[in-house]
Amino acid sequence: MKMRRKSDLPTKICACCNRPFAWRRKWARDWDSVRFCSERCRREART
């Protein structure tokens, strides 16, 4: 696999903090359903 720059990866806006975050390899299977940039944002959105 060819190395990519972080700026070349797809990005989304976090539903909690409204900051952009980049694709991560662990999200490869379910990138379409990822809504939050971190576990902390996911927890705070539930409250």
N, C-alpha and C positions, 0 to 999 in steps of 0.2 A: 504494500500500500504506500502510495506517495504521501509525503508529509505536506500538510497544509498550514497556512498561517491562520491564526485565530480570526483575523478579519475576513477570511474567505468562508468561514462557517456560517450557517444560517442562524439568525437571532430571533428572539421573541421578546415581548414586553411582559414583565411579571404582573400578575393580576393583583398582587398585594401592594408592592412598593413602587410599581410603575417604572422600574429600571430595566434596561435591556440586558438580556443574558444570552450566552452563546450555546450552541449545541454541544453536548457532551457524549462521549462514547457510550456511557451507561444508559443514556436515553435513546439509543439508536432504534430499539424496537418500538417504543411508544412515544416518539417525538411529537406526534399529533395531539396526544392527550396531556402533555406536560404544560402546566399553567403557572407554576411558581418557580422562582430562581433557586430557592433553598428550602431546607426542611423548616427553618425558622419562619419563613413567610407562609408556608403551608399551615403550620400550627397556628399562627396569628390570624389567619383568614377564617379559621373555624370559630374563633371567639367573637 
